[in-house]
């Protein structure tokens, strides 16, 4: 649990970077053998690419670092529940473990495709959920002003 909190704080730092760039504040880190091998945040506005979600960026970076497409020995920490697109990528990369903070009741994969992840991927939810949700709420409140 302490490791999960530590790595989720790292993902929150990435989410804060996204917010500072005007991006939806979602951050991700991928850990392999107790080492962060990829960090990322949403870049959809920056890259004008709807697929440039934090998870997608992290998966690409981690695969490059490891030199292979399968991440079954890795854990993905992400501040918000992945969408269906990201859940598909998580499945294809065979990530061993997914840890996320806040639920995404509108766009999260659990609502639309609860079986989307690879069958061997384990999931832990709610790590620093309140902090993750508050960052999102604060961002969208500021956008509406």
BELTADA-V392616 format. One record per residue. RES is the residue in one letter. PSI is psi in whole degrees, -180 to 180 (none if undefined). BURIAL is b if it has 24 or more other C-alpha atoms within 12 Angstrom, else e. D_LAST is the distance of its C-alpha to the last C-alpha in Angstrom with 2 decimals. Layout:
res->RES psi->PSI burial->BURIAL d_last->D_LAST
res->RES psi->PSI burial->BURIAL d_last->D_LAST
This chain:
res->X psi->-42 burial->e d_last->37.39
res->X psi->-41 burial->e d_last->37.09
res->X psi->-42 burial->e d_last->37.03
res->X psi->-43 burial->b d_last->34.32
res->X psi->-45 burial->b d_last->32.12
res->X psi->-50 burial->e d_last->32.97
res->X psi->-32 burial->b d_last->32.17
res->X psi->-34 burial->b d_last->28.94
res->X psi->-36 burial->b d_last->27.84
res->X psi->-40 burial->b d_last->28.68
res->X psi->-38 burial->b d_last->26.56
res->X psi->-37 burial->b d_last->23.62
res->X psi->-40 burial->b d_last->24.20
res->X psi->-41 burial->b d_last->23.99
res->X psi->-38 burial->b d_last->20.73
res->X psi->-39 burial->b d_last->19.31
res->X psi->-41 burial->b d_last->20.67
res->X psi->-47 burial->b d_last->18.87
res->X psi->-42 burial->b d_last->15.44
res->X psi->-25 burial->e d_last->16.44
res->X psi->2 burial->e d_last->17.26
res->X psi->13 burial->e d_last->14.04
res->X psi->154 burial->b d_last->16.13
res->X psi->128 burial->b d_last->15.67
res->X psi->80 burial->b d_last->17.18
res->X psi->132 burial->b d_last->20.61
res->X psi->154 burial->b d_last->23.68
res->X psi->147 burial->b d_last->27.37
res->X psi->148 burial->b d_last->30.75
res->X psi->131 burial->b d_last->34.18
res->X psi->135 burial->b d_last->37.06
res->X psi->123 burial->b d_last->40.73
res->X psi->50 burial->e d_last->43.54
res->X psi->24 burial->e d_last->41.35
res->X psi->134 burial->e d_last->39.86
res->X psi->121 burial->b d_last->36.45
res->X psi->-10 burial->b d_last->37.36
res->X psi->142 burial->b d_last->33.93
res->X psi->143 burial->b d_last->30.34
res->X psi->170 burial->b d_last->27.35
res->X psi->169 burial->b d_last->23.68
res->X psi->138 burial->b d_last->21.78
res->X psi->25 burial->b d_last->22.42
res->X psi->-39 burial->b d_last->21.53
res->X psi->-46 burial->e d_last->19.29
res->X psi->-44 burial->e d_last->21.68
res->X psi->0 burial->e d_last->24.73
res->X psi->54 burial->e d_last->23.37
res->X psi->112 burial->e d_last->25.22
res->X psi->-16 burial->e d_last->24.08
res->X psi->0 burial->e d_last->26.84
res->X psi->47 burial->b d_last->25.74
res->X psi->158 burial->b d_last->24.59
res->X psi->-44 burial->b d_last->25.37
res->X psi->-42 burial->b d_last->28.40
res->X psi->-43 burial->b d_last->29.83
res->X psi->-41 burial->b d_last->29.62
res->X psi->-42 burial->b d_last->31.26
res->X psi->-44 burial->b d_last->34.00
res->X psi->-45 burial->b d_last->34.90
res->X psi->-43 burial->b d_last->35.10
res->X psi->-42 burial->b d_last->37.13
res->X psi->-39 burial->b d_last->39.54
res->X psi->-41 burial->e d_last->40.08
res->X psi->-44 burial->e d_last->40.75
res->X psi->-17 burial->e d_last->43.21
res->X psi->27 burial->e d_last->44.74
res->X psi->159 burial->e d_last->44.50
res->X psi->-16 burial->e d_last->42.24
res->X psi->132 burial->b d_last->42.85
res->X psi->38 burial->b d_last->40.93
res->X psi->-18 burial->b d_last->42.82
res->X psi->13 burial->b d_last->43.36
res->X psi->159 burial->b d_last->39.70
res->X psi->130 burial->b d_last->36.79
res->X psi->123 burial->b d_last->33.25
res->X psi->125 burial->b d_last->30.56
res->X psi->142 burial->b d_last->27.06
res->X psi->-26 burial->b d_last->24.01
res->X psi->146 burial->b d_last->23.14
res->X psi->129 burial->b d_last->25.69
res->X psi->152 burial->b d_last->26.71
res->X psi->178 burial->b d_last->26.23
res->X psi->-41 burial->b d_last->29.43
res->X psi->-48 burial->b d_last->29.76
res->X psi->-36 burial->b d_last->29.65
res->X psi->-39 burial->b d_last->31.96
res->X psi->-44 burial->b d_last->34.37
res->X psi->-38 burial->b d_last->34.37
res->X psi->-41 burial->b d_last->34.87
res->X psi->-50 burial->b d_last->37.78
res->X psi->-33 burial->b d_last->39.34
res->X psi->-7 burial->b d_last->39.23
res->X psi->38 burial->b d_last->40.78
res->X psi->134 burial->b d_last->38.66
res->X psi->-34 burial->b d_last->40.60
res->X psi->138 burial->b d_last->37.81
res->X psi->130 burial->b d_last->34.10
res->X psi->124 burial->b d_last->32.06
res->X psi->158 burial->b d_last->28.43
res->X psi->-86 burial->b d_last->26.02
res->X psi->145 burial->b d_last->23.44
res->X psi->150 burial->b d_last->24.25
res->X psi->91 burial->b d_last->22.30
res->X psi->-21 burial->e d_last->23.09
res->X psi->-41 burial->e d_last->21.61
res->X psi->4 burial->e d_last->23.03
res->X psi->151 burial->b d_last->25.51
res->X psi->-30 burial->b d_last->29.12
res->X psi->-26 burial->b d_last->30.57
res->X psi->-42 burial->e d_last->29.28
res->X psi->-31 burial->e d_last->30.59
res->X psi->67 burial->e d_last->33.35
res->X psi->-17 burial->e d_last->34.46
res->X psi->13 burial->e d_last->37.67
res->X psi->-29 burial->b d_last->36.11
res->X psi->160 burial->b d_last->36.94
res->X psi->141 burial->b d_last->40.40
res->X psi->-26 burial->e d_last->42.75
res->X psi->-7 burial->e d_last->43.52
res->X psi->127 burial->b d_last->39.92
res->X psi->150 burial->e d_last->39.22
res->X psi->133 burial->b d_last->35.75
res->X psi->129 burial->b d_last->34.32
res->X psi->163 burial->b d_last->30.98
res->X psi->9 burial->b d_last->28.88
res->X psi->118 burial->b d_last->29.44
res->X psi->36 burial->b d_last->26.69
res->X psi->-43 burial->b d_last->24.76
res->X psi->-43 burial->e d_last->22.60
res->X psi->-43 burial->b d_last->21.59
res->X psi->-45 burial->b d_last->20.94
res->X psi->-40 burial->b d_last->18.84
res->X psi->-41 burial->e d_last->16.81
res->X psi->-43 burial->b d_last->16.01
res->X psi->-48 burial->b d_last->14.79
res->X psi->-44 burial->e d_last->12.74
res->X psi->-43 burial->e d_last->11.11
res->X psi->-49 burial->b d_last->10.46
res->X psi->-32 burial->e d_last->8.92
res->X psi->-43 burial->e d_last->6.72
res->X psi->-36 burial->e d_last->5.45
res->X psi->-33 burial->e d_last->5.55
res->X psi->-12 burial->e d_last->3.79
res->X psi->none burial->e d_last->0.00
